[in-house]
Amino acid sequence: MSKIEEFLTAEEEKAIVDAIRDAEKNTSGEIRVHLEKTSEIDVFDRAMDVFHNLKMDNTKLQNGVLIYVAVEDKTFVIYGDKGINDVVSDDFWDTTRNAIQLQFKQGNFKQGLVDGIEKAGMALAKYFPWKKDDIDELPNTISKG
């Protein structure tokens, strides 16, 4: 079994998907989590590639957030599209990263991802509140590469 299959249990994956759904109930924004064994290129560049491959750059308000994790490399990136980047404070991504990292260092990978999803969801809800005609533009599943 590879490290990516061991990273989260099925129950933990369900909790993460539930956190995404809960966060997106209050926003038009989109949150995705992507897990890979390793990144063969710079991890930030890989996160941008995944963001594009998942069509997260096609959201109407450019308000997608990707949490990309390279499991064996023990690294992750939080990547936000232009719409969200333009409105959050300069330290927002750092504080979100710190919330995830705090849990990851303790081996609490599910909780780290849930904390990051909740923090991103709060910012998305503040700047991109859900409206009656909003549609869920992207799947709420965890993608794996």
C-alpha positions as CSV (number, residue, x, y, z in Angstrom):
1,M,0.0,0.0,0.0
2,S,1.3,3.4,-0.9
3,K,1.6,6.3,1.5
4,I,-1.2,8.2,-0.2
5,E,-3.6,5.3,0.6
6,E,-2.5,5.3,4.2
7,F,-2.6,9.0,4.7
8,L,-6.3,9.1,5.5
9,T,-8.9,6.5,6.5
10,A,-12.2,6.3,4.6
11,E,-13.8,7.8,7.7
12,E,-11.4,10.7,7.7
13,E,-11.9,11.3,4.0
14,K,-15.7,11.5,4.7
15,A,-15.1,14.0,7.5
16,I,-13.0,16.2,5.1
17,V,-15.7,16.0,2.4
18,D,-18.3,16.9,5.0
19,A,-16.2,19.9,6.0
20,I,-16.0,21.1,2.4
21,R,-19.8,20.7,2.0
22,D,-20.4,22.6,5.3
23,A,-18.0,25.4,4.3
24,E,-19.6,25.8,0.9
25,K,-23.1,26.1,2.3
26,N,-22.3,29.7,3.1
27,T,-20.4,30.8,0.0
28,S,-20.3,30.7,-3.7
29,G,-16.6,29.8,-3.4
30,E,-15.2,26.4,-4.1
31,I,-12.8,24.4,-2.0
32,R,-10.9,21.3,-3.1
33,V,-8.4,19.0,-1.5
34,H,-5.9,17.1,-3.7
35,L,-3.5,14.4,-2.4
36,E,-0.5,13.1,-4.3
37,K,2.3,10.7,-3.3
38,T,5.0,13.2,-4.4
39,S,5.6,16.3,-6.5
40,E,8.3,15.9,-9.1
41,I,8.4,19.6,-9.7
42,D,8.3,22.6,-7.3
43,V,5.4,22.0,-5.0
44,F,3.8,25.5,-5.6
45,D,4.1,25.0,-9.4
46,R,2.5,21.5,-9.1
47,A,-0.4,23.0,-7.0
48,M,-1.0,25.5,-9.8
49,D,-1.0,22.7,-12.4
50,V,-3.5,20.7,-10.3
51,F,-5.6,23.8,-9.8
52,H,-5.8,24.2,-13.5
53,N,-6.3,20.5,-14.2
54,L,-9.2,20.4,-11.7
55,K,-10.7,23.4,-13.6
56,M,-10.7,25.4,-10.5
57,D,-9.7,28.5,-12.5
58,N,-13.0,28.3,-14.3
59,T,-15.2,29.4,-11.4
60,K,-17.4,32.4,-12.2
61,L,-16.0,34.6,-9.4
62,Q,-12.5,33.2,-9.4
63,N,-13.0,32.1,-5.8
64,G,-11.6,28.6,-5.7
65,V,-9.2,27.4,-3.0
66,L,-7.1,24.3,-3.4
67,I,-5.3,22.5,-0.5
68,Y,-2.6,20.4,-2.3
69,V,-0.7,17.8,-0.3
70,A,2.3,15.9,-1.4
71,V,2.2,13.1,1.1
72,E,5.7,11.6,0.9
73,D,7.3,15.0,0.5
74,K,5.6,16.0,3.7
75,T,4.6,19.4,2.2
76,F,1.4,21.2,1.2
77,V,0.3,24.4,-0.5
78,I,-2.9,26.4,-0.2
79,Y,-3.6,28.0,-3.5
80,G,-6.3,30.6,-4.0
81,D,-7.6,32.0,-7.2
82,K,-7.4,35.7,-8.1
83,G,-10.9,36.6,-6.7
84,I,-10.1,35.5,-3.2
85,N,-6.5,36.6,-3.3
86,D,-7.6,40.1,-4.2
87,V,-9.8,40.5,-1.1
88,V,-8.2,38.6,1.8
89,S,-5.6,40.2,4.1
90,D,-1.9,39.8,3.3
91,D,-1.4,37.3,6.1
92,F,-4.5,35.2,5.4
93,W,-2.8,32.4,3.6
94,D,0.0,32.3,6.3
95,T,-2.5,32.0,9.1
96,T,-4.4,29.3,7.2
97,R,-1.1,27.4,6.5
98,N,-0.2,27.7,10.2
99,A,-3.5,26.2,11.3
100,I,-3.0,23.2,9.0
101,Q,0.7,22.8,9.9
102,L,0.0,22.8,13.6
103,Q,-2.2,19.7,13.3
104,F,0.1,18.1,10.6
105,K,3.1,18.3,13.0
106,Q,1.1,16.3,15.5
107,G,0.1,13.7,12.9
108,N,-3.5,14.9,12.9
109,F,-3.8,15.1,9.1
110,K,-7.6,15.0,8.9
111,Q,-7.9,17.7,11.5
112,G,-5.3,19.9,9.8
113,L,-7.3,19.7,6.5
114,V,-10.6,20.3,8.3
115,D,-9.1,23.4,10.0
116,G,-7.8,24.7,6.7
117,I,-11.1,24.1,5.0
118,E,-13.0,25.9,7.8
119,K,-10.7,28.9,7.7
120,A,-10.9,29.2,4.0
121,G,-14.6,28.7,4.1
122,M,-15.0,31.6,6.6
123,A,-13.1,33.9,4.3
124,L,-15.0,32.8,1.3
125,A,-18.3,33.3,3.1
126,K,-17.3,36.8,4.2
127,Y,-16.3,38.0,0.7
128,F,-18.4,35.7,-1.5
129,P,-21.6,35.0,0.5
130,W,-24.0,32.4,-0.8
131,K,-26.8,33.7,-2.9
132,K,-30.0,32.1,-4.0
133,D,-28.9,31.5,-7.6
134,D,-25.5,30.1,-6.7
135,I,-24.6,26.6,-8.0
136,D,-21.9,24.2,-6.8
137,E,-19.5,24.6,-9.7
138,L,-17.0,21.8,-8.7
139,P,-17.2,18.4,-7.0
140,N,-16.7,18.2,-3.2
141,T,-14.6,15.1,-3.4
142,I,-11.0,14.6,-2.5
143,S,-9.0,14.2,-5.7
144,K,-5.9,12.0,-5.8
145,G,-3.0,11.9,-8.3
